Structure formats: structure tokens, C-alpha cells
Amino acid sequence: MKQPNSQRAIIIQASIPKYFRDLLNNLFELEKKTVGAIDAQQLQQEIEQQSKELNNHKQTLEKNKNTSKNKSKKRNKLANVQKNNLLDEIKNKQTKLNAKQQQLNSIEATKRIITKMKDCFYIKDDISGNEAHYYYKNPIKESYDDTRTDVNAHISGTETDNLVVVEVIQPIIRMKVNNQSIVVQKGIVIVASKDLNKEVNHEKND
């Protein structure tokens, strides 16, 4: 008698290699410490802002070149000092801009490598011919309540309303077979009240 897909999935689940789980957990830690440690979107915004400032300085420098011809020697001497200061500022900003751009390029390159590695975790079941895909999920910033069964949560603070995941200690690992997704490792997370986080961020900004 042919077993239903759900039963076959349970059998596959029971035979998950431990090294798959270890590799996925290690890959998550790598992503967390590299890509996840830096806000790429914020870094991109900083690059754009510094690029604008750099262009403004260059435009000011060009404008000063065109107007310096009609100035007296004394005023030209002062203009040269200002020009040198502006040149130093341009060099410093260009150096910082290059460093941030290299950092962003490194993040994007790491992200591409990790994405390719995530696609390597497949096992084919010899009996059914079904292929199981194992992958991890990072639930950071997701909402949490006691109906969630894919994570074990530790609540930070005394507030228990509007909880969100603020830290992921262990990711959720899932297995997908025949469009069915099964949790094979529960995530371990720290959750806190969203309202409390807003207050903390507001204090930091102040």
C-alpha cells in the first residue's frame, strides 16, 4: 500500500543527517555575523549622502577657481587657504566613501555566496523519489504570541503585549517536500514588547 505524502515526509524527517542541521546552523551564524551585523540599506544611504556632500564640495571648489581671478592678492591668499582646506575635506570624504563602498560590495558578495550555499541542502528519498529541501528561516522582527509553534521564546522584560522577535539564538530549520513545509528544528528566540522597543529607540535618538 502506497503511503501518503505526509507519512513519507515524516519518515524522511526522522532520517535528517545531523551534519545538515549543524551546517545550516553554522551558515546562519555566518550570515548573522557578516551580512546581518550591518544594515546594508543604511550603509547605502550613508554612501549616497556622502556622495552628495562630495559633489557639493567639488562644485564649490570649481566655483572658487572661476572667481579667484578677479580677487586681490590678499583675498587670493585667503582663498588659497580655503581651497587647501576644501581639498583636504574632499580627500577625506573620498577615502571614507571608498571604504564604505568596499564594505557594501563585500556584504553583497557574502550574501550571494550564502544564498548559493543555502540551495545545496537536498536529499532524495529512494523509496518515493521525492526530494526534500532543507533551509533555515530567520524570524528576526517577526511578531510573536503563544500560538507560534516554530520557536521557543524567552520574554525580555515584563511587558507581554505586542511581542516581536528581537534576537535569534537558533534559527528555524524547515524541510520542504511536495509543497509541504515541516519544522525540523524550532528556533530559539528572545522576544520583547514592540512598544518597549519604540521607547528605547526614541531615548537613543534623543
N, C-alpha and C positions, 0 to 999 in steps of 0.2 A: 504494500500500500504506500502510495506516494505521500510524503509528509508535507503539510502546508508550509508556505514560505516562512511564516512566523516561527514555526518549530525548527526549521532548518537554521534560521538566524540565531536561535538560542543555542543550538549545537555549535555553530561557528563561534559564537560569543565565548563559550566555555573553553575554546581552544586558542584564545588570543595569546600569541607569544609575549612573554614578559619583556623581551627586548624591544618590541614595538612600543609598548607602554613607556618604557624607560626613554627610548629615543624621542618620542613625542613630548614627554615632559621636559627633556633636555632642550629640545628645539624651542619649546615655549619659553624656557628660561633665557635662551639665547636671544629670542625676539624681544623679550621683556627688558633685557639689559642693554640692548642695542637700539632697535627701532622704537621700542616702547618707552625708552628712557628720555627721548627727546621728542618734543612736539614739532613734527615736520611742518605743519601748517603755520605755526607761529614763527618758525625759523624762516619759512618762505616770505612771510610778511615783513620780518626784520630785514631780509635781503632786499625786498622791493623798496622799503623805506630808506635804507642806506643808499640804494642806487639813486633814488630821487635826490637825496641830500648831496651825493657826489656830483650829480649832473648840475645841480644848482651852484655848487662851488666852482665847477668848470665854466659855467656861464658867467659867473661873477668875475672870474679871472680873465676871461676873454673880453668882457666889457671894460675892465680896468686897463687892459692893453690898448684899447681903442681910444680911451680918454686921457691917457697919460701923456700923450704928445703935446697937448696944449697946456700942461701944467708947468709951474716954475720949478727950478732945481730943488728948492726946499720941499715943495709939495711932492715932487717926484721921489725924493729920498724917503719921505714918509710912505709914499705909495709902494716903494720897493720893499719896505719892511712889511707892510700889509700883504704884499704879493708873496713874499717868502713864507709868512705865517699861513697864508692860504694854501700855498703849495705843500707845506708840511701837513696841513689838515687833510688835503686831498690824498696824499700818500698814505697817511694813517687809515683813512676811511677805505681806501682801495685795498690795503692789506687786510683789514677786518672783513671787508666784503668778500675777498677771495677765500679767506679762511672759512667763512660761513657757507659759501657756495660749495667748497670741497666737503664740508661736513654734511651738507644736504645731499650731495652726489653719493657720498659714502652710505648714507642712510637708505637712499633709493636702491643702490646696488645690493646692499644687505637684504633689503625687503624682497627684491627679485629672487635672490638665492634661496631665501627661506620659503618663498612661495613655491619654487620648483621642488624643494625638498618635501614640502607638505604633500605633494602629489605622488610620492613614492610608496605610500603605505597601503598596499593592496595585497589581499590573499584570495586565491581562488579555491573554492570548495570542490574537491574532487568528485563528490557524490552528486551534488546538484548542478555543478558547473557555474554556480553563482559566484560573483566577485564581490568581496567585501572591501570597502574603502574606510580606513580609519583616519580620523582627523581630530584636532583639538579645537576648542572654542574658548575664546577669552571673554568672560562675561562682564568685564570692567564697565562701570557706569550703567549697567542694566538695573532695572527695578527688581526688588526682592520682596517676597512675602512668604508666609509659611506654607503656601501651596506648591512652591517650587520643589521639585524632587531631583533636580540635576545638580544641586550644590548643597554642601554643608556649610552653614553660615555662622559666623561669630559676630554678634552685635557690638559695635563700639559705641559707648555712651549709654544714656538711659532712655533716649527717645526711640520709639518703635514705630512711628508713623512715617510714611513716605520714604521707606528704606531703599538705598541704592548700594550697589557693589563699589566699594572704594579701593579695595586691594584684592588681588588674586594670588593666593599662595600656590594653588594647584589648579590647572585648567580642567575643563570638562573634556573628556575624550568620548567621541561618539563613533559608532560603526554604522555605515550605510549599506544596506543590501536590498535590492529590488525596491528602491524608493522608500524603504523603511529605515528610520534613524533610531538607533538604540544607544542609550548611555552605557558605556562600559567602564567609565571612571567618573565618579562625581567630583565636581570642583570643590575646592576648599577656599572660602572667601571671607573677607571682612566686610560687613555692611554697616552703614550709618545713615542717619536721617538726612534726607536731601535738604530739609530746611536748616539743619545744623551746619551742613557744608556751605550753604549760601552765606550764613552768618560769619563763618570762619574766613571765607574768601573776601567778604566785604571788609572785615577787620584788616586783612592783609593789604587790601587796596588802599585803605585809609592810612 
